[in-house]
Amino acid sequence: MKNKQKTKKAVAKRVSKTKSGELKRKHAKRSHLAHNKTTKQKRHSKKDTLVKKSDKSRYDQLI
């Protein structure tokens, strides 16, 4: 019987898979101290972004 690796729930809660198989994540540094950040920083961090290709293989093992 082959052993299966468990899903890392901490990672699974923060990352979701798209239809095409890419990984979607939120931007960091949005929770507080917003008055120190520029409007552009706050606006761009609203949008989700994709995990980089170099990190994707590591995330795939965890999910």
C-alpha positions in Angstrom: 0.0 0.0 0.0 1.4 3.4 -1.0 1.5 6.2 1.5 -0.3 9.4 0.5 0.9 12.8 1.6 -1.6 14.8 3.6 -2.8 18.2 2.4 -1.3 21.1 4.3 -4.5 22.9 5.4 -2.8 26.2 6.1 -1.7 26.4 2.4 -5.0 25.1 1.1 -6.9 27.8 2.8 -4.7 30.5 1.3 -4.4 29.2 -2.3 -7.1 28.0 -4.8 -6.7 26.3 -8.1 -8.1 27.9 -11.3 -9.8 26.0 -14.1 -6.5 26.0 -16.1 -4.6 24.5 -13.1 -2.8 27.7 -12.0 -2.8 28.7 -8.4 -4.5 31.9 -7.3 -3.5 33.8 -4.1 -4.1 37.1 -2.3 -1.6 39.9 -1.9 0.1 40.4 1.5 0.4 43.5 3.7 -3.3 44.6 3.5 -4.5 44.0 7.0 -3.5 47.2 8.8 -1.3 50.4 8.7 -3.0 51.4 5.4 -2.3 55.1 5.9 1.4 54.5 5.3 0.7 52.9 1.9 0.1 54.7 -1.3 -3.3 54.6 -3.0 -1.7 52.7 -5.9 -0.3 50.0 -3.5 -3.7 49.6 -1.9 -5.5 49.4 -5.2 -3.2 46.9 -6.7 -3.2 44.7 -3.7 -7.0 44.3 -3.9 -6.7 42.0 -6.9 -5.7 38.3 -6.6 -2.6 37.2 -8.4 -1.1 33.9 -9.6 1.6 31.9 -7.9 4.9 32.1 -9.8 5.9 29.2 -11.9 9.1 28.7 -9.9 7.0 28.3 -6.7 4.1 26.3 -8.3 5.8 22.9 -7.9 6.3 23.4 -4.2 2.7 24.5 -3.7 1.4 21.5 -5.7 3.1 19.1 -3.3 1.5 20.8 -0.3 -2.0 20.9 -1.8 
